[in-house]
Amino acid sequence: MLIKLFGIMDLLSALLLLLLTYGIGEMLAYFFAAYLLLKGLLFFGGINTFFDLAGGVLLILAAQGVYSLFYWVIILWLFQKGLFSLLG
């Protein structure tokens, strides 16, 4: 049950990161950034936590208006991780 909740939250984080490129959801980004940072710190140790921590930092930066090409890597990573959590 908890894995599915994490999957839904990862999908929403990826969607929000995508929407931030269009200026939608700046205030909500801080909640999801805190979620990703907290999850990355709690389950520290591995590539997944690196991408969670990077996703949290990039969500904060995107809410401030800073974007880069690396955002697409994080969007795709969070999307596939969330999808596999829901399917598995």
VOGUVO-300153 format. One record per residue (C-alpha): y, z, x; residue in one letter. Coordinates in steps of 0.5 Angstrom, whole numbers, padded with zeros to 4 digits, always signed. Example, Ala and Ser with C-alpha at 12.3 -4.5 7.8 and 13.67 -1.06 7.14 Angstrom:
% VOGUVO-300153
-0009+0016+0025A;-0002+0014+0027S;
END
This chain:
% VOGUVO-300153
+0000+0000+0000M;+0005+0002+0006L;+0003-0005+0009I;+0005-0009+0003K;+0012-0005+0002L;+0013-0006+0010F;+0011-0014+0008G;+0016-0014+0003I;+0022-0011+0007M;+0020-0016+0012D;+0021-0022+0008L;+0027-0019+0005L;+0030-0018+0012S;+0029-0025+0014A;+0032-0027+0007L;+0038-0023+0009L;+0039-0025+0016L;+0038-0033+0013L;+0044-0031+0008L;+0048-0028+0013L;+0049-0035+0016T;+0053-0036+0010Y;+0057-0030+0009G;+0052-0027+0004I;+0050-0019+0004G;+0054-0016+0009E;+0054-0009+0007M;+0046-0010+0005L;+0045-0012+0012A;+0046-0005+0015Y;+0041-0002+0011F;+0036-0007+0013F;+0038-0006+0020A;+0037+0001+0020A;+0030+0000+0017Y;+0028-0005+0022L;+0031+0000+0028L;+0027+0006+0025L;+0021+0002+0024K;+0021-0001+0031G;+0022+0006+0034L;+0017+0010+0030L;+0012+0005+0031F;+0014+0003+0039F;+0009+0000+0043G;+0008-0008+0043G;+0011-0014+0041I;+0012-0013+0034N;+0016-0007+0035T;+0021-0011+0040F;+0022-0016+0034F;+0023-0011+0030D;+0028-0008+0034L;+0031-0014+0036A;+0032-0016+0028G;+0035-0010+0027G;+0040-0011+0032V;+0041-0018+0030L;+0042-0016+0023L;+0048-0012+0025I;+0051-0017+0029L;+0050-0022+0024A;+0054-0017+0019A;+0060-0017+0024Q;+0060-0025+0024G;+0056-0026+0031V;+0050-0032+0031Y;+0046-0035+0036S;+0040-0040+0036L;+0035-0033+0037F;+0036-0031+0030Y;+0032-0037+0028W;+0026-0034+0032V;+0027-0027+0029I;+0028-0030+0022I;+0021-0034+0023L;+0018-0028+0026W;+0020-0023+0020L;+0018-0028+0015F;+0011-0030+0018Q;+0010-0022+0019K;+0012-0020+0012G;+0008-0026+0009L;+0001-0024+0013F;+0002-0017+0011S;+0002-0019+0004L;-0004-0023+0004L;-0008-0019+0009G;
END
